[in-house]
Amino acid sequence: MIITFKSRATADTIMFGDVAKELLLLMGKSFDTRGIITLEQLPDAIAALRKAAEASRAAQKGLPEPDEADIDRAVTPIPVSLAQRAVPLIEQLERSLRAAQPVIWES
């Protein structure tokens, strides 16, 4: 499933459903096929995602760096952290807040 986050203030942010579900739950939203993050909810949603992203970055610091040879041979997949996945949505939420526009999502 693909989830699209939309705002009149920004371009769309598109995510796989499992990633979108995790981020929505972190923001305190239920995972439905459609929903809205209202202007009043945007500051708390941004704060929640920033906190989760920072925790993700801290956890990543403890992991060993991938070996160059493994990267070249594509033996070891390089995981994408929650922080990396959250950045586009955080930016969309921040821009939407500055423009006083809600963010909706739909599948």
Secondary structure in CASP SS format (residue, H / E / C, confidence):
PFRMAT SS
TARGET T0000
AUTHOR 0000-0000-0000
METHOD secondary structure of the structure
MODEL  1
M C 1.00
I E 1.00
I E 1.00
T E 1.00
F E 1.00
K E 1.00
S C 1.00
R C 1.00
A C 1.00
T C 1.00
A C 1.00
D C 1.00
T E 1.00
I E 1.00
M E 1.00
F E 1.00
G H 1.00
D H 1.00
V H 1.00
A H 1.00
K H 1.00
E H 1.00
L H 1.00
L H 1.00
L H 1.00
L H 1.00
M C 1.00
G C 1.00
K C 1.00
S C 1.00
F C 1.00
D C 1.00
T C 1.00
R E 1.00
G E 1.00
I E 1.00
I E 1.00
T C 1.00
L C 1.00
E C 1.00
Q C 1.00
L H 1.00
P H 1.00
D H 1.00
A H 1.00
I H 1.00
A H 1.00
A H 1.00
L H 1.00
R H 1.00
K H 1.00
A H 1.00
A H 1.00
E H 1.00
A H 1.00
S H 1.00
R H 1.00
A H 1.00
A H 1.00
Q H 1.00
K H 1.00
G C 1.00
L C 1.00
P C 1.00
E C 1.00
P C 1.00
D C 1.00
E H 1.00
A H 1.00
D H 1.00
I H 1.00
D H 1.00
R H 1.00
A C 1.00
V C 1.00
T C 1.00
P C 1.00
I C 1.00
P C 1.00
V C 1.00
S C 1.00
L H 1.00
A H 1.00
Q H 1.00
R H 1.00
A H 1.00
V H 1.00
P H 1.00
L H 1.00
I H 1.00
E H 1.00
Q H 1.00
L H 1.00
E H 1.00
R H 1.00
S H 1.00
L H 1.00
R H 1.00
A C 1.00
A C 1.00
Q C 1.00
P C 1.00
V E 1.00
I E 1.00
W E 1.00
E E 1.00
S C 1.00
END
